[in-house]
Amino acid sequence: MLRYRIASEKTLEEYLMIDLYKKETKLGGKNIISGVGSNMAANGDNEVDEIFRAITRHINCFNEQNKNTRKKAIESVRQELVGRKPDLDPSVLQGILGQIQKPVLKLVSDPVEKCRETSVDLIANCVEKIPAPTGLLEYTLPVIVQRLGQSEITEPSEEVRLQLCHLLIRLVDLCGKAIAPYLDDYIAILQRTIVDPYPEVRKQSCRCASRIAKSIPEHFHQRSESLIKPLATSISHQHSKVRIEVILAIGDVIQYGNSKSVPDIVSHLAQRLFDQAPAVRKAVIQVVGNWLLELLDRYSFFHKLIPLLLSGLTDQVREIQELAEVLWYDVGLKYEKENETDLKDKLDFAEVIPVNYPPGLERANLGCRMLMYHNFSKIVPGIVNDITDWVVGTRIKSAQLLYSLLLYEEDNVTQHLGKVLTGLYKAAGDEEKEVVLYVQKCSKLIGHFVKPEVWGKMILKQINLTHSPGSLLILSSIIRGSLRTELQPYLQQICTTLTDPLIYRVADPSLQLQLLSCVQSIIDICQSDCTKISFILFDILISVCALHRMDTVRSQCDCLLKCQALAVGHENVQNLYQEHTRTLIASLQEDYTQWTQHSVERLIFDTLLMSCGPVVGEILDDVIPMLVANLNPDKDPELRLKFFSLLSRLMLNASQTVDSQNRFGDFALTVVKDMIIPNCTWKAGRVASAIRTTAVSCLWALIQSEVLNREKLLEITKEVVTQLRATLEDDNVSTRLLSCRILTKIFHIMDRSLDQDQLHNMYPDLLKRLDDSSDDIRLAMCQTFKAYFGCFVKEYDIGLYRAHLEAMYKGLLVHMDDPDINIQQAVLDVLKAGAQIAPDMLLKEIDIIRHKHRTTKHCDQLVEYIHSLPKPK
């Protein structure tokens, strides 16, 4: 191969002009082309001679010191050769250029940019027009090497550098294989220009590299590796168009050069798959696809190139997806043809699509599947590693790529399942939703391609070890991809794993959501097969509902209970509760005497009773003892508060809960005597006060429910009234107010059935509440007093009980003069109700106190009312 050297003793100028100096008639004269003119004249070419004479003076001016003279001279030569109309005959132009190329090339190194620019433009125009441009290579390439191929850029002008690159490309296009001897010069130039600061120069340099690779591949492969480093440097250039050209150049340089560079460049191409510019990603897919189809050593690099191509299948741009699909399909077909002998049996007999093949997806050709079969084990380790990379984009691409690999690996993934699941476990807890989405899609594919007997052992063991949301997410997706018939024998085993207390009785929202996802997958896929595991699913759903901390968890539980009911053949969810509530209550009875406020079982008990509706009334025999045990005064106060709250809520809608079977009345006395009254006893402290309030509230709910009729209430009236007299003195306003209301209700229910001596013992406590600090209580007590007077029997012995009546009348008359007008009116109404017992006695008391009142208005009204009463017979 011819190599150029500019010897140390010669300058480039001397190198270019040495032949001319030899032909000069006068050594050292300025007429540097006289010898040339004589030679041309000798040839007898009149037209060439004529044109040459016209430009002789201009060429002689190339050596003038004045830059303007040189600039005008080269412009004139350019105009004479390529600017005239019509154009010169190509052969004439060839003859002239052959004689003047050296002085013209000398100007390529001129200090004046315009001279350099015009000289390059002249050569470029001539190259386009002459019939044999190959002759220019000998002198042109060394000049360009000096300007562009040095360690430091000699040519300062970006425009001139760009012109020279265009010239290099045209020389390749026009000279073809004739550039082979000058390959080293091209390589030396491109190594510098591919990393040129000017983006346009980089782009043209990449195109030039591609042209050379295609023109002389038989020579280029020896030097192609020299371009890999500069191309790898430019592949991350800030301009997307530069990156595209670099990628395309890499494709050609390796395609027609030495493929040993593939491992060095793959990582750079992989990074471009994250490029923000779709055109860049498309270029990568195109290049990699071409390599997989045409690269000579492609079999050695399948495991490195296939992941790059398959990454395009999940690109954001549909056009890139389609390109990747077409290329991958073609790669598979070519692999089939090249391995037709090995695949003969499979090709001769049409393969039946697997029964559980993912619906909505077209199955890949045999070649694609076989390629994946042979390379899957080499690709997966890298993906498993990258799927937990610190860069989000890398994790997303890895998860997407794993999905594509699994789709083409099909049931062959069984032998690599452990490694695949390891990667999925790591990625399942990713904060990036896209990663988790593809983890689910990958897991679902495993369900389609792997038998439950295989994945069941692995995933259930992982769940037992880690109790993590991620492993449940994977299980849920695998179940969703499995066949119902294949899954049915393993349902019990799966559900047993899910009922580990560390999984389904833990208040972790992320764990709960994935557990519910597993239940939903089981219900959706197995449908009526869920009958055998119905109680387990019910237990899981109630437990999660009891421990929920998010409204979405609660609403999802309710929804799944309805789905389960329909799946197992019930018309509604109430039937599901009726089937399983008693069994679940029985499972809670093992240790209910040891419950605390934080016990999970207590929460489940609470949720179950509040959710099962009328079913509560059917299981009172089981429920009441559990309530009694946990409302024992010796129990933790906080625990008792929780149970009183539950009991109150149940009794507020008694007809639809505890009394749905009209049996709660049989237990009402137990509720009052063993649950409520013991907890009304006064004890110091805020918690004790809260318990008394809750207990009284519960009693109020029980009274309101009307479960306690007169006969049943009569048995416990003494105990209840005695306790209420104490709670009337409670520090808590709510306790006192509720006590007033309960007494009012009791008086209405009992009417004249109350013991008269018991009535006399109560009025001092009632009068005292009329002095309460709360006006609400005073008004409530007025209502209590009205009901109280209704309990006096008609045969009441006024003479015997005169002292009690006088005390009541006097106390009430005092409050009829209260500053609050509402109290005045309420007390007036009370006295009207009590006047019927002893009207004459009341009139006397009015006369005694009338003058002490602020106004006699209410006294007068009361007197008038008494006189209107019918006289006793």
Secondary structure in CASP SS format (residue, H / E / C, confidence):
PFRMAT SS
TARGET T0000
AUTHOR 0000-0000-0000
METHOD secondary structure of the structure
MODEL  1
M C 1.00
L C 1.00
R C 1.00
Y C 1.00
R C 1.00
I C 1.00
A C 1.00
S C 1.00
E C 1.00
K C 1.00
T C 1.00
L H 1.00
E H 1.00
E H 1.00
Y H 1.00
L H 1.00
M H 1.00
I H 1.00
D H 1.00
L H 1.00
Y H 1.00
K H 1.00
K H 1.00
E C 1.00
T C 1.00
K C 1.00
L C 1.00
G C 1.00
G C 1.00
K C 1.00
N C 1.00
I C 1.00
I C 1.00
S H 1.00
G H 1.00
V H 1.00
G H 1.00
S H 1.00
N H 1.00
M H 1.00
A H 1.00
A H 1.00
N H 1.00
G C 1.00
D C 1.00
N H 1.00
E H 1.00
V H 1.00
D H 1.00
E H 1.00
I H 1.00
F H 1.00
R H 1.00
A H 1.00
I H 1.00
T H 1.00
R H 1.00
H H 1.00
I H 1.00
N H 1.00
C H 1.00
F H 1.00
N H 1.00
E C 1.00
Q C 1.00
N C 1.00
K H 1.00
N H 1.00
T H 1.00
R H 1.00
K H 1.00
K H 1.00
A H 1.00
I H 1.00
E H 1.00
S H 1.00
V H 1.00
R H 1.00
Q H 1.00
E H 1.00
L H 1.00
V H 1.00
G C 1.00
R C 1.00
K C 1.00
P C 1.00
D C 1.00
L C 1.00
D C 1.00
P H 1.00
S H 1.00
V H 1.00
L H 1.00
Q H 1.00
G H 1.00
I H 1.00
L H 1.00
G H 1.00
Q H 1.00
I H 1.00
Q H 1.00
K H 1.00
P H 1.00
V H 1.00
L H 1.00
K H 1.00
L H 1.00
V H 1.00
S H 1.00
D C 1.00
P C 1.00
V C 1.00
E H 1.00
K H 1.00
C H 1.00
R H 1.00
E H 1.00
T H 1.00
S H 1.00
V H 1.00
D H 1.00
L H 1.00
I H 1.00
A H 1.00
N H 1.00
C H 1.00
V H 1.00
E H 1.00
K H 1.00
I C 1.00
P C 1.00
A C 1.00
P H 1.00
T H 1.00
G H 1.00
L H 1.00
L H 1.00
E H 1.00
Y H 1.00
T H 1.00
L H 1.00
P H 1.00
V H 1.00
I H 1.00
V H 1.00
Q H 1.00
R H 1.00
L H 1.00
G C 1.00
Q C 1.00
S C 1.00
E C 1.00
I C 1.00
T C 1.00
E C 1.00
P C 1.00
S C 1.00
E H 1.00
E H 1.00
V H 1.00
R H 1.00
L H 1.00
Q H 1.00
L H 1.00
C H 1.00
H H 1.00
L H 1.00
L H 1.00
I H 1.00
R H 1.00
L H 1.00
V H 1.00
D H 1.00
L H 1.00
C H 1.00
G H 1.00
K H 1.00
A H 1.00
I H 1.00
A H 1.00
P H 1.00
Y H 1.00
L H 1.00
D H 1.00
D H 1.00
Y H 1.00
I H 1.00
A H 1.00
I H 1.00
L H 1.00
Q H 1.00
R H 1.00
T H 1.00
I C 1.00
V C 1.00
D C 1.00
P C 1.00
Y C 1.00
P H 1.00
E H 1.00
V H 1.00
R H 1.00
K H 1.00
Q H 1.00
S H 1.00
C H 1.00
R H 1.00
C H 1.00
A H 1.00
S H 1.00
R H 1.00
I H 1.00
A H 1.00
K H 1.00
S H 1.00
I C 1.00
P H 1.00
E H 1.00
H H 1.00
F H 1.00
H C 1.00
Q C 1.00
R C 1.00
S C 1.00
E H 1.00
S H 1.00
L H 1.00
I H 1.00
K H 1.00
P H 1.00
L H 1.00
A H 1.00
T H 1.00
S H 1.00
I C 1.00
S C 1.00
H C 1.00
Q C 1.00
H C 1.00
S H 1.00
K H 1.00
V H 1.00
R H 1.00
I H 1.00
E H 1.00
V H 1.00
I H 1.00
L H 1.00
A H 1.00
I H 1.00
G H 1.00
D H 1.00
V H 1.00
I H 1.00
Q H 1.00
Y C 1.00
G C 1.00
N C 1.00
S H 1.00
K H 1.00
S H 1.00
V H 1.00
P H 1.00
D H 1.00
I H 1.00
V H 1.00
S H 1.00
H H 1.00
L H 1.00
A H 1.00
Q H 1.00
R H 1.00
L C 1.00
F C 1.00
D C 1.00
Q C 1.00
A C 1.00
P H 1.00
A H 1.00
V H 1.00
R H 1.00
K H 1.00
A H 1.00
V H 1.00
I H 1.00
Q H 1.00
V H 1.00
V H 1.00
G H 1.00
N H 1.00
W H 1.00
L H 1.00
L H 1.00
E H 1.00
L C 1.00
L C 1.00
D C 1.00
R H 1.00
Y H 1.00
S H 1.00
F H 1.00
F H 1.00
H H 1.00
K H 1.00
L H 1.00
I H 1.00
P H 1.00
L H 1.00
L H 1.00
L H 1.00
S H 1.00
G H 1.00
L H 1.00
T H 1.00
D C 1.00
Q C 1.00
V C 1.00
R H 1.00
E H 1.00
I H 1.00
Q H 1.00
E H 1.00
L H 1.00
A H 1.00
E H 1.00
V H 1.00
L H 1.00
W H 1.00
Y H 1.00
D H 1.00
V H 1.00
G H 1.00
L H 1.00
K H 1.00
Y H 1.00
E H 1.00
K H 1.00
E H 1.00
N C 1.00
E C 1.00
T C 1.00
D C 1.00
L C 1.00
K H 1.00
D H 1.00
K H 1.00
L H 1.00
D H 1.00
F C 1.00
A C 1.00
E C 1.00
V C 1.00
I C 1.00
P C 1.00
V C 1.00
N C 1.00
Y C 1.00
P C 1.00
P C 1.00
G C 1.00
L C 1.00
E C 1.00
R C 1.00
A C 1.00
N C 1.00
L H 1.00
G H 1.00
C H 1.00
R H 1.00
M H 1.00
L H 1.00
M H 1.00
Y H 1.00
H H 1.00
N H 1.00
F H 1.00
S H 1.00
K H 1.00
I H 1.00
V H 1.00
P H 1.00
G H 1.00
I H 1.00
V H 1.00
N H 1.00
D H 1.00
I C 1.00
T C 1.00
D C 1.00
W C 1.00
V C 1.00
V H 1.00
G H 1.00
T H 1.00
R H 1.00
I H 1.00
K H 1.00
S H 1.00
A H 1.00
Q H 1.00
L H 1.00
L H 1.00
Y H 1.00
S H 1.00
L H 1.00
L H 1.00
L H 1.00
Y H 1.00
E H 1.00
E H 1.00
D H 1.00
N H 1.00
V H 1.00
T H 1.00
Q H 1.00
H H 1.00
L H 1.00
G H 1.00
K H 1.00
V H 1.00
L H 1.00
T H 1.00
G H 1.00
L H 1.00
Y H 1.00
K H 1.00
A H 1.00
A C 1.00
G C 1.00
D C 1.00
E C 1.00
E C 1.00
K H 1.00
E H 1.00
V H 1.00
V H 1.00
L H 1.00
Y H 1.00
V H 1.00
Q H 1.00
K H 1.00
C H 1.00
S H 1.00
K H 1.00
L H 1.00
I H 1.00
G H 1.00
H H 1.00
F H 1.00
V C 1.00
K C 1.00
P H 1.00
E H 1.00
V H 1.00
W H 1.00
G H 1.00
K H 1.00
M H 1.00
I H 1.00
L H 1.00
K H 1.00
Q H 1.00
I H 1.00
N H 1.00
L H 1.00
T H 1.00
H C 1.00
S C 1.00
P H 1.00
G H 1.00
S H 1.00
L H 1.00
L H 1.00
I H 1.00
L H 1.00
S H 1.00
S H 1.00
I H 1.00
I H 1.00
R H 1.00
G H 1.00
S C 1.00
L C 1.00
R H 1.00
T H 1.00
E H 1.00
L H 1.00
Q H 1.00
P H 1.00
Y H 1.00
L H 1.00
Q H 1.00
Q H 1.00
I H 1.00
C H 1.00
T H 1.00
T H 1.00
L H 1.00
T C 1.00
D C 1.00
P H 1.00
L H 1.00
I H 1.00
Y H 1.00
R C 1.00
V C 1.00
A C 1.00
D C 1.00
P H 1.00
S H 1.00
L H 1.00
Q H 1.00
L H 1.00
Q H 1.00
L H 1.00
L H 1.00
S H 1.00
C H 1.00
V H 1.00
Q H 1.00
S H 1.00
I H 1.00
I H 1.00
D H 1.00
I H 1.00
C H 1.00
Q H 1.00
S H 1.00
D H 1.00
C H 1.00
T H 1.00
K H 1.00
I H 1.00
S H 1.00
F H 1.00
I H 1.00
L H 1.00
F H 1.00
D H 1.00
I H 1.00
L H 1.00
I H 1.00
S H 1.00
V H 1.00
C H 1.00
A H 1.00
L C 1.00
H C 1.00
R C 1.00
M C 1.00
D H 1.00
T H 1.00
V H 1.00
R H 1.00
S H 1.00
Q H 1.00
C H 1.00
D H 1.00
C H 1.00
L H 1.00
L H 1.00
K H 1.00
C H 1.00
Q H 1.00
A H 1.00
L H 1.00
A H 1.00
V C 1.00
G C 1.00
H C 1.00
E C 1.00
N C 1.00
V H 1.00
Q H 1.00
N H 1.00
L H 1.00
Y H 1.00
Q H 1.00
E H 1.00
H H 1.00
T H 1.00
R H 1.00
T H 1.00
L H 1.00
I H 1.00
A H 1.00
S H 1.00
L H 1.00
Q C 1.00
E C 1.00
D C 1.00
Y H 1.00
T H 1.00
Q H 1.00
W C 1.00
T C 1.00
Q C 1.00
H C 1.00
S C 1.00
V H 1.00
E H 1.00
R H 1.00
L H 1.00
I H 1.00
F H 1.00
D H 1.00
T H 1.00
L H 1.00
L H 1.00
M H 1.00
S H 1.00
C C 1.00
G H 1.00
P H 1.00
V H 1.00
V H 1.00
G H 1.00
E H 1.00
I C 1.00
L H 1.00
D H 1.00
D H 1.00
V H 1.00
I H 1.00
P H 1.00
M H 1.00
L H 1.00
V H 1.00
A H 1.00
N H 1.00
L C 1.00
N C 1.00
P C 1.00
D C 1.00
K C 1.00
D C 1.00
P H 1.00
E H 1.00
L H 1.00
R H 1.00
L H 1.00
K H 1.00
F H 1.00
F H 1.00
S H 1.00
L H 1.00
L H 1.00
S H 1.00
R H 1.00
L H 1.00
M H 1.00
L H 1.00
N C 1.00
A H 1.00
S H 1.00
Q H 1.00
T C 1.00
V C 1.00
D C 1.00
S C 1.00
Q C 1.00
N C 1.00
R C 1.00
F C 1.00
G H 1.00
D H 1.00
F H 1.00
A H 1.00
L H 1.00
T H 1.00
V H 1.00
V H 1.00
K H 1.00
D H 1.00
M H 1.00
I H 1.00
I H 1.00
P H 1.00
N H 1.00
C H 1.00
T C 1.00
W C 1.00
K C 1.00
A C 1.00
G C 1.00
R H 1.00
V H 1.00
A H 1.00
S H 1.00
A H 1.00
I H 1.00
R H 1.00
T H 1.00
T H 1.00
A H 1.00
V H 1.00
S H 1.00
C H 1.00
L H 1.00
W H 1.00
A H 1.00
L H 1.00
I H 1.00
Q H 1.00
S C 1.00
E C 1.00
V C 1.00
L C 1.00
N C 1.00
R H 1.00
E H 1.00
K H 1.00
L H 1.00
L H 1.00
E H 1.00
I H 1.00
T H 1.00
K H 1.00
E H 1.00
V H 1.00
V H 1.00
T H 1.00
Q H 1.00
L H 1.00
R H 1.00
A H 1.00
T H 1.00
L C 1.00
E C 1.00
D C 1.00
D C 1.00
N C 1.00
V H 1.00
S H 1.00
T H 1.00
R H 1.00
L H 1.00
L H 1.00
S H 1.00
C H 1.00
R H 1.00
I H 1.00
L H 1.00
T H 1.00
K H 1.00
I H 1.00
F H 1.00
H H 1.00
I H 1.00
M H 1.00
D H 1.00
R H 1.00
S H 1.00
L C 1.00
D C 1.00
Q H 1.00
D H 1.00
Q H 1.00
L H 1.00
H H 1.00
N H 1.00
M H 1.00
Y H 1.00
P H 1.00
D H 1.00
L H 1.00
L H 1.00
K H 1.00
R H 1.00
L C 1.00
D C 1.00
D C 1.00
S C 1.00
S C 1.00
D H 1.00
D H 1.00
I H 1.00
R H 1.00
L H 1.00
A H 1.00
M H 1.00
C H 1.00
Q H 1.00
T H 1.00
F H 1.00
K H 1.00
A H 1.00
Y H 1.00
F H 1.00
G C 1.00
C C 1.00
F C 1.00
V C 1.00
K C 1.00
E C 1.00
Y C 1.00
D C 1.00
I C 1.00
G C 1.00
L C 1.00
Y C 1.00
R H 1.00
A H 1.00
H H 1.00
L H 1.00
E H 1.00
A H 1.00
M H 1.00
Y H 1.00
K H 1.00
G H 1.00
L H 1.00
L H 1.00
V H 1.00
H H 1.00
M C 1.00
D C 1.00
D C 1.00
P C 1.00
D C 1.00
I H 1.00
N H 1.00
I H 1.00
Q H 1.00
Q H 1.00
A H 1.00
V H 1.00
L H 1.00
D H 1.00
V H 1.00
L H 1.00
K H 1.00
A H 1.00
G H 1.00
A H 1.00
Q C 1.00
I C 1.00
A C 1.00
P H 1.00
D H 1.00
M H 1.00
L H 1.00
L H 1.00
K H 1.00
E H 1.00
I H 1.00
D H 1.00
I H 1.00
I H 1.00
R H 1.00
H H 1.00
K H 1.00
H C 1.00
R C 1.00
T C 1.00
T C 1.00
K H 1.00
H H 1.00
C H 1.00
D H 1.00
Q H 1.00
L H 1.00
V H 1.00
E H 1.00
Y H 1.00
I H 1.00
H H 1.00
S H 1.00
L C 1.00
P C 1.00
K C 1.00
P C 1.00
K C 1.00
END
